[in-house]
Amino acid sequence: MIDYNKKRFLVIDDLVEARSMVRDTLKEAGASKIDVAMSANAAMEYLRTRHYDLILSDYNLGRGKDGQQILEEARHNRLVPHTAAFIMITAETSPEMVMGALEYQPDGYISKPFTRAELRRRIDRMLQQKEQMREVNVLLDRQDWASALQLTEALLDSKPQLAGKLLRIKGTLMLELEYYDDARRFYAAQLKDRHMPWALFGLARACFHMHDYDKAVEYLQKLMLDNQYFVKADDWMAKTLTVQGDYRGAEDILLAAIAKSPKAVLRQMELGKVAALNKDWTTSEQGFKRAIMLANHSVYRCADNYLGFIEAVLQQLEAGQTLPKATLNQVEESLNTLDNDFKGTATDTLRSRYQACQP
């Protein structure tokens, strides 16, 4: 039985009725430590200053960051430890939204409409799972991969009911520890009896790290054919093809992945970089432009996106192409952003090249 009174909760939603429904459900279960955030900025401030056992965030929070961006920034800055759970709540059902949210791996996902009883059952199940996995998660939060692997192997014997989660963790830890040959054998063994996408994905990554790129491509192709929405397989396929020097192939893979899941800022950034290697400056421009837009309210806002966008535009201008006025305006805005927000970034040469392209 979960003692809700000993847990701390954060509810993130911009709609008062929705916040009240979730908060009242938690109170009925016995919770007393409940913080409520009406915006992404308020939520991030809570996450920076307090530890929570469970975060329930709506996806659509109005203007500014959405629930997905809160999740990715919180994970990136380690504000949501492995011992805590993050549940995404949304009424959105478009593939784009779902893919974006699930790629950043909330611990749970609840689609509206739902009843209080359904919400309570989902929260109960999530808290119970976290409690059962607490010892492992504490070690994961410490990044003590070796101890976590040792404990995971012990728990596989003593708690076989947790095998599904423990086996995934075991494989990931082997990769973290760079036990690539062991990981390869482990994942191959998991695939002997039945097809499991996570094991095939792990096997492909192990092969990649062992520089067996042809095998990595083979496994990733199978994964992509079997499950078109396992978009991280596309990312690793593009990564593998890039290492092999097939920039055109990598670009095509990323374009297909973005068509399925356009909200992933890292994928847009990678498209900009790979297209630049392929000297496809139009696609590079578009990738970096979308990365700038998507990163605007996230931890991934960085000088490289602006630099990549400016370089892609300059390459087109220097080749004699005529570009829309809006694109030229964005180059000027990007140069100003670099000067104002990323001080120390050298922009003099870029400005000179841009001015030389003006009629």
Helices and strands as residue ranges (DSSP letters): G 4-6, E 8-12, H 16-28, E 33-37, H 40-49, E 54-58, H 67-76, E 85-90, H 95-103, E 108-111, H 116-132, H 134-141, H 145-158, G 160-162, H 163-176, H 180-190, H 197-209, H 213-226, H 231-243, H 247-260, H 265-277, H 281-295, H 303-318, H 325-341, H 348-356
